[in-house]
Amino acid sequence: MDATTTLTRERADLLETLAAHRHFLRYTVRGLTDDQARQRTTASELTLGGLVKHVAAQEANWVRFIVEGPAAVAPPTEESGWAAWGAEFRMGPGETLDGVLADYAEVARRTDELVRTLPDLDAGHPLPEAPWFEPGAFRSARRVFLHIVAETAQHAGHADILRESLDGQKSMG
C-alpha cells in the first residue's frame, strides 16, 4: 500500500479514533500558560504539559517499535537513564506548552502516515523483557496502534482531572 492508496475502513477507523483522542488531550490544555502546564494539581507528580509530553514520547517509541523492533520500547537501565525516562512526565524549564504541542503534532503526523502506508498491519515484533510485558509477548502493528489509542484516551482522562483541579475547566460536560 502506498500513500496514494485508498484507505481501508480499518485504517480510516484507526486514524479517526486517534484524532478524536488526541483532540481531547490537546483540548484539555487549551489556554494554559507554561506555568500552569507545569503545575501539579493533585497528589500525583503528573502535570498537564508533562502528560502531553509523555503521550508524544510513548507514541513515538511505539511507532519506532513498529519500524525498528523491540529496542524502541526496551525498559531504561541505569546506563540509559531512568531519570531521563521520568523527565518525559515533566515540562523542563526551557520547554513551552506550545513547543510540546508542536512536537506532539509532528509525532501524530508520522504515526498517521504509518497507519496509511504500512504494508501489513499484522507484521510485528516480539516485546523486550520488562516487568510490564508478559514473557514471550508479540505485538502486531495493529495492536500497537490500538495501544496508542488506549494510552492517549487514558491520559486524556488523567489530563481532564488535572485541568479540573487547576481551574475548574472540563473537557466534556
BALOBA-1460 file (C-alpha; in Angstrom, 3 decimals):
// residues 173
<rec num="1" residu="m" x="0.000" y="0.000" z="0.000"/>
<rec num="2" residu="d" x="1.409" y="3.403" z="-0.906"/>
<rec num="3" residu="a" x="0.375" y="6.842" z="0.281"/>
<rec num="4" residu="t" x="-1.997" y="7.263" z="-2.662"/>
<rec num="5" residu="t" x="-3.892" y="4.037" z="-1.979"/>
<rec num="6" residu="t" x="-7.456" y="4.422" z="-0.773"/>
<rec num="7" residu="l" x="-7.618" y="3.752" z="2.949"/>
<rec num="8" residu="t" x="-9.274" y="0.605" z="4.130"/>
<rec num="9" residu="r" x="-12.129" y="1.056" z="6.587"/>
<rec num="10" residu="e" x="-9.883" y="-0.327" z="9.341"/>
<rec num="11" residu="r" x="-7.150" y="2.226" z="8.683"/>
<rec num="12" residu="a" x="-9.669" y="5.052" z="8.418"/>
<rec num="13" residu="d" x="-11.174" y="3.957" z="11.758"/>
<rec num="14" residu="l" x="-7.733" y="3.916" z="13.388"/>
<rec num="15" residu="l" x="-6.970" y="7.415" z="12.094"/>
<rec num="16" residu="e" x="-10.362" y="8.775" z="13.160"/>
<rec num="17" residu="t" x="-10.065" y="7.283" z="16.656"/>
<rec num="18" residu="l" x="-6.501" y="8.533" z="17.109"/>
<rec num="19" residu="a" x="-7.588" y="12.015" z="16.002"/>
<rec num="20" residu="a" x="-10.516" y="12.055" z="18.424"/>
<rec num="21" residu="h" x="-8.473" y="11.108" z="21.486"/>
<rec num="22" residu="r" x="-5.615" y="13.413" z="20.549"/>
<rec num="23" residu="h" x="-8.156" y="16.219" z="20.236"/>
<rec num="24" residu="f" x="-9.424" y="15.586" z="23.773"/>
<rec num="25" residu="l" x="-5.891" y="15.666" z="25.163"/>
<rec num="26" residu="r" x="-4.991" y="18.869" z="23.295"/>
<rec num="27" residu="y" x="-8.344" y="20.455" z="24.157"/>
<rec num="28" residu="t" x="-7.662" y="19.875" z="27.849"/>
<rec num="29" residu="v" x="-4.579" y="22.119" z="27.751"/>
<rec num="30" residu="r" x="-6.183" y="24.932" z="25.737"/>
<rec num="31" residu="g" x="-5.477" y="28.407" z="27.021"/>
<rec num="32" residu="l" x="-2.913" y="27.381" z="29.636"/>
<rec num="33" residu="t" x="0.247" y="29.291" z="30.394"/>
<rec num="34" residu="d" x="3.532" y="27.424" z="30.572"/>
<rec num="35" residu="d" x="3.491" y="27.797" z="34.363"/>
<rec num="36" residu="q" x="0.009" y="26.280" z="34.562"/>
<rec num="37" residu="a" x="1.087" y="23.416" z="32.273"/>
<rec num="38" residu="r" x="3.949" y="22.665" z="34.735"/>
<rec num="39" residu="q" x="1.797" y="22.897" z="37.863"/>
<rec num="40" residu="r" x="0.956" y="19.816" z="39.922"/>
<rec num="41" residu="t" x="-2.721" y="19.973" z="40.835"/>
<rec num="42" residu="t" x="-3.193" y="16.611" z="42.544"/>
<rec num="43" residu="a" x="-1.223" y="14.371" z="44.882"/>
<rec num="44" residu="s" x="0.450" y="12.735" z="41.865"/>
<rec num="45" residu="e" x="3.530" y="14.067" z="40.100"/>
<rec num="46" residu="l" x="1.550" y="14.467" z="36.879"/>
<rec num="47" residu="t" x="1.235" y="17.826" z="35.157"/>
<rec num="48" residu="l" x="-0.747" y="18.749" z="32.081"/>
<rec num="49" residu="g" x="2.301" y="19.625" z="29.996"/>
<rec num="50" residu="g" x="4.068" y="16.522" z="31.257"/>
<rec num="51" residu="l" x="1.175" y="14.303" z="30.197"/>
<rec num="52" residu="v" x="1.200" y="15.686" z="26.661"/>
<rec num="53" residu="k" x="4.987" y="15.254" z="26.537"/>
<rec num="54" residu="h" x="4.701" y="11.663" z="27.846"/>
<rec num="55" residu="v" x="1.971" y="10.702" z="25.357"/>
<rec num="56" residu="a" x="4.039" y="12.118" z="22.491"/>
<rec num="57" residu="a" x="7.198" y="10.313" z="23.652"/>
<rec num="58" residu="q" x="5.414" y="6.996" z="24.073"/>
<rec num="59" residu="e" x="3.630" y="7.261" z="20.731"/>
<rec num="60" residu="a" x="6.969" y="7.980" z="19.060"/>
<rec num="61" residu="n" x="8.554" y="4.981" z="20.821"/>
<rec num="62" residu="w" x="5.753" y="2.640" z="19.788"/>
<rec num="63" residu="v" x="5.962" y="3.824" z="16.179"/>
<rec num="64" residu="r" x="9.712" y="3.171" z="16.272"/>
<rec num="65" residu="f" x="8.875" y="-0.316" z="17.628"/>
<rec num="66" residu="i" x="6.747" y="-0.970" z="14.541"/>
<rec num="67" residu="v" x="9.527" y="0.192" z="12.219"/>
<rec num="68" residu="e" x="12.703" y="-0.811" z="14.093"/>
<rec num="69" residu="g" x="11.778" y="-3.529" z="16.571"/>
<rec num="70" residu="p" x="11.970" y="-4.258" z="20.314"/>
<rec num="71" residu="a" x="14.830" y="-1.939" z="21.291"/>
<rec num="72" residu="a" x="12.488" y="1.048" z="20.837"/>
<rec num="73" residu="v" x="10.388" y="0.041" z="23.851"/>
<rec num="74" residu="a" x="13.068" y="-1.597" z="25.980"/>
<rec num="75" residu="p" x="12.928" y="-0.515" z="29.617"/>
<rec num="76" residu="p" x="15.519" y="2.013" z="30.742"/>
<rec num="77" residu="t" x="18.617" y="0.809" z="32.528"/>
<rec num="78" residu="e" x="20.933" y="2.658" z="34.862"/>
<rec num="79" residu="e" x="23.074" y="3.436" z="31.823"/>
<rec num="80" residu="s" x="20.244" y="4.511" z="29.506"/>
<rec num="81" residu="g" x="18.622" y="6.606" z="32.167"/>
<rec num="82" residu="w" x="15.655" y="6.044" z="34.409"/>
<rec num="83" residu="a" x="15.970" y="9.758" z="35.183"/>
<rec num="84" residu="a" x="15.559" y="10.641" z="31.520"/>
<rec num="85" residu="w" x="12.545" y="8.363" z="31.295"/>
<rec num="86" residu="g" x="10.973" y="10.085" z="34.298"/>
<rec num="87" residu="a" x="11.690" y="13.503" z="32.782"/>
<rec num="88" residu="e" x="9.245" y="12.793" z="29.965"/>
<rec num="89" residu="f" x="6.479" y="13.326" z="32.544"/>
<rec num="90" residu="r" x="7.589" y="16.922" z="33.214"/>
<rec num="91" residu="m" x="7.979" y="20.056" z="31.154"/>
<rec num="92" residu="g" x="11.508" y="21.281" z="31.726"/>
<rec num="93" residu="p" x="12.338" y="24.904" z="32.494"/>
<rec num="94" residu="g" x="13.301" y="25.576" z="28.872"/>
<rec num="95" residu="e" x="10.237" y="23.874" z="27.392"/>
<rec num="96" residu="t" x="6.972" y="25.555" z="26.486"/>
<rec num="97" residu="l" x="3.495" y="24.147" z="26.122"/>
<rec num="98" residu="d" x="3.450" y="25.392" z="22.525"/>
<rec num="99" residu="g" x="6.695" y="23.508" z="21.875"/>
<rec num="100" residu="v" x="5.407" y="20.321" z="23.499"/>
<rec num="101" residu="l" x="2.206" y="20.550" z="21.452"/>
<rec num="102" residu="a" x="4.200" y="21.136" z="18.245"/>
<rec num="103" residu="d" x="6.335" y="18.073" z="18.985"/>
<rec num="104" residu="y" x="3.154" y="16.061" z="19.624"/>
<rec num="105" residu="a" x="1.668" y="17.241" z="16.314"/>
<rec num="106" residu="e" x="4.796" y="16.065" z="14.470"/>
<rec num="107" residu="v" x="4.688" y="12.674" z="16.230"/>
<rec num="108" residu="a" x="0.995" y="12.362" z="15.328"/>
<rec num="109" residu="r" x="1.723" y="13.247" z="11.699"/>
<rec num="110" residu="r" x="4.372" y="10.495" z="11.471"/>
<rec num="111" residu="t" x="2.074" y="7.963" z="13.156"/>
<rec num="112" residu="d" x="-0.808" y="8.794" z="10.846"/>
<rec num="113" residu="e" x="1.437" y="8.421" z="7.813"/>
<rec num="114" residu="l" x="2.498" y="4.979" z="9.030"/>
<rec num="115" residu="v" x="-1.144" y="3.961" z="9.602"/>
<rec num="116" residu="r" x="-1.847" y="4.966" z="5.985"/>
<rec num="117" residu="t" x="1.184" y="3.357" z="4.354"/>
<rec num="118" residu="l" x="2.378" y="0.362" z="6.384"/>
<rec num="119" residu="p" x="2.054" y="-2.615" z="4.034"/>
<rec num="120" residu="d" x="0.867" y="-5.117" z="6.651"/>
<rec num="121" residu="l" x="-0.897" y="-4.350" z="9.944"/>
<rec num="122" residu="d" x="-0.289" y="-7.962" z="11.026"/>
<rec num="123" residu="a" x="3.505" y="-7.547" z="10.872"/>
<rec num="124" residu="g" x="5.132" y="-7.102" z="14.250"/>
<rec num="125" residu="h" x="7.889" y="-7.909" z="16.682"/>
<rec num="126" residu="p" x="8.437" y="-9.667" z="19.990"/>
<rec num="127" residu="l" x="8.368" y="-7.370" z="23.010"/>
<rec num="128" residu="p" x="11.545" y="-6.943" z="25.033"/>
<rec num="129" residu="e" x="11.818" y="-8.382" z="28.511"/>
<rec num="130" residu="a" x="10.255" y="-5.979" z="31.002"/>
<rec num="131" residu="p" x="8.178" y="-6.359" z="34.164"/>
<rec num="132" residu="w" x="5.137" y="-4.868" z="32.398"/>
<rec num="133" residu="f" x="5.230" y="-7.221" z="29.375"/>
<rec num="134" residu="e" x="4.254" y="-10.865" z="29.593"/>
<rec num="135" residu="p" x="7.180" y="-13.174" z="28.737"/>
<rec num="136" residu="g" x="7.367" y="-14.067" z="25.067"/>
<rec num="137" residu="a" x="4.763" y="-11.483" z="24.009"/>
<rec num="138" residu="f" x="4.488" y="-10.327" z="20.397"/>
<rec num="139" residu="r" x="2.773" y="-7.181" z="19.132"/>
<rec num="140" residu="s" x="1.471" y="-6.619" z="15.634"/>
<rec num="141" residu="a" x="1.388" y="-3.119" z="14.204"/>
<rec num="142" residu="r" x="-2.399" y="-3.220" z="14.527"/>
<rec num="143" residu="r" x="-2.183" y="-3.967" z="18.234"/>
<rec num="144" residu="v" x="0.426" y="-1.233" z="18.720"/>
<rec num="145" residu="f" x="-1.857" y="1.311" z="17.053"/>
<rec num="146" residu="l" x="-4.688" y="0.178" z="19.331"/>
<rec num="147" residu="h" x="-2.349" y="0.563" z="22.318"/>
<rec num="148" residu="i" x="-1.545" y="4.132" z="21.225"/>
<rec num="149" residu="v" x="-5.286" y="4.847" z="21.074"/>
<rec num="150" residu="a" x="-5.801" y="3.368" z="24.555"/>
<rec num="151" residu="e" x="-2.858" y="5.217" z="26.099"/>
<rec num="152" residu="t" x="-3.935" y="8.521" z="24.559"/>
<rec num="153" residu="a" x="-7.510" y="8.060" z="25.811"/>
<rec num="154" residu="q" x="-6.355" y="7.070" z="29.300"/>
<rec num="155" residu="h" x="-4.051" y="10.061" z="29.615"/>
<rec num="156" residu="a" x="-6.675" y="12.423" z="28.181"/>
<rec num="157" residu="g" x="-8.838" y="11.333" z="31.134"/>
<rec num="158" residu="h" x="-5.978" y="11.995" z="33.530"/>
<rec num="159" residu="a" x="-5.495" y="15.409" z="31.932"/>
<rec num="160" residu="d" x="-9.179" y="16.224" z="32.374"/>
<rec num="161" residu="i" x="-8.890" y="15.571" z="36.121"/>
<rec num="162" residu="l" x="-5.730" y="17.682" z="36.363"/>
<rec num="163" residu="r" x="-7.323" y="20.553" z="34.441"/>
<rec num="164" residu="e" x="-10.466" y="20.497" z="36.552"/>
<rec num="165" residu="s" x="-8.268" y="20.571" z="39.662"/>
<rec num="166" residu="l" x="-6.302" y="23.513" z="38.232"/>
<rec num="167" residu="d" x="-9.090" y="25.883" z="37.289"/>
<rec num="168" residu="g" x="-12.413" y="24.047" z="37.125"/>
<rec num="169" residu="q" x="-12.359" y="23.603" z="33.342"/>
<rec num="170" residu="k" x="-13.617" y="20.305" z="31.934"/>
<rec num="171" residu="s" x="-13.067" y="18.693" z="28.551"/>
<rec num="172" residu="m" x="-16.618" y="17.420" z="28.487"/>
<rec num="173" residu="g" x="-19.739" y="18.307" z="30.422"/>
